[in-house]
Amino acid sequence: MSTVAWLLAVIPLLLGPPVAALAMGVAQWSKSGQGKGPSETWRTIMLVALLNIVLSLVFWRFALDEAGSVLPGFAHWIRALLGLPGQGHAGVIAIEA
C-alpha cells in the first residue's frame, strides 16, 4: 500500500493523487493506535504529498494568471482569423477584408 501512496504522492500538477496519498497516510496514522504517530515511511509520504499539493497550487496560480493575460489577445486573433466581428483590442492589428 505504501508503494501506491508513493506513486500518488509524486504525481505533479494534479491535485487528486497527492490528496489521495495524504488521505492514505492519515488513514494509516489512525490505524496505528492512540499516542503513536505514523511510521517514518508514512510521514515522508505525507510530507511529499503535502509539498506536491502546495507546489501544484502555486504553479496553477501563476499559470492561470499568465493565461488570463494572454487569452484576450488570442481570442481576438481567432475571431479575426475566422472573420467574426470582435471588439477592438489595444496592440492587435485588425485584419479587414
Contacts in CASP RR format, 6 or more apart in sequence:
PFRMAT RR
TARGET T0000
AUTHOR 0000-0000-0000
METHOD contacts of the structure
MODEL  1
MSTVAWLLAVIPLLLGPPVAALAMGVAQWSKSGQGKGPSETWRTIMLVAL
LNIVLSLVFWRFALDEAGSVLPGFAHWIRALLGLPGQGHAGVIAIEA
1 24 0 8 1.000
1 28 0 8 1.000
2 41 0 8 1.000
2 42 0 8 1.000
2 45 0 8 1.000
4 24 0 8 1.000
5 21 0 8 1.000
5 24 0 8 1.000
5 25 0 8 1.000
5 42 0 8 1.000
5 45 0 8 1.000
5 49 0 8 1.000
6 21 0 8 1.000
6 45 0 8 1.000
6 48 0 8 1.000
7 17 0 8 1.000
8 17 0 8 1.000
8 18 0 8 1.000
8 20 0 8 1.000
8 21 0 8 1.000
8 24 0 8 1.000
8 49 0 8 1.000
9 17 0 8 1.000
9 18 0 8 1.000
9 21 0 8 1.000
9 22 0 8 1.000
9 45 0 8 1.000
9 46 0 8 1.000
9 48 0 8 1.000
9 49 0 8 1.000
9 52 0 8 1.000
10 48 0 8 1.000
10 52 0 8 1.000
11 17 0 8 1.000
11 18 0 8 1.000
11 52 0 8 1.000
12 52 0 8 1.000
12 55 0 8 1.000
12 56 0 8 1.000
13 56 0 8 1.000
13 59 0 8 1.000
13 60 0 8 1.000
14 56 0 8 1.000
15 53 0 8 1.000
15 56 0 8 1.000
15 57 0 8 1.000
18 48 0 8 1.000
18 49 0 8 1.000
18 50 0 8 1.000
18 52 0 8 1.000
18 53 0 8 1.000
18 56 0 8 1.000
19 49 0 8 1.000
19 53 0 8 1.000
21 45 0 8 1.000
21 46 0 8 1.000
21 48 0 8 1.000
21 49 0 8 1.000
22 46 0 8 1.000
22 49 0 8 1.000
22 50 0 8 1.000
22 53 0 8 1.000
24 45 0 8 1.000
25 38 0 8 1.000
25 42 0 8 1.000
25 45 0 8 1.000
25 46 0 8 1.000
26 46 0 8 1.000
28 38 0 8 1.000
28 39 0 8 1.000
28 42 0 8 1.000
29 37 0 8 1.000
29 38 0 8 1.000
29 42 0 8 1.000
32 38 0 8 1.000
32 39 0 8 1.000
37 43 0 8 1.000
38 46 0 8 1.000
72 89 0 8 1.000
73 89 0 8 1.000
73 92 0 8 1.000
76 86 0 8 1.000
76 87 0 8 1.000
76 88 0 8 1.000
76 89 0 8 1.000
76 92 0 8 1.000
77 92 0 8 1.000
79 85 0 8 1.000
79 86 0 8 1.000
80 86 0 8 1.000
80 92 0 8 1.000
80 94 0 8 1.000
80 95 0 8 1.000
81 95 0 8 1.000
83 95 0 8 1.000
83 97 0 8 1.000
88 94 0 8 1.000
END
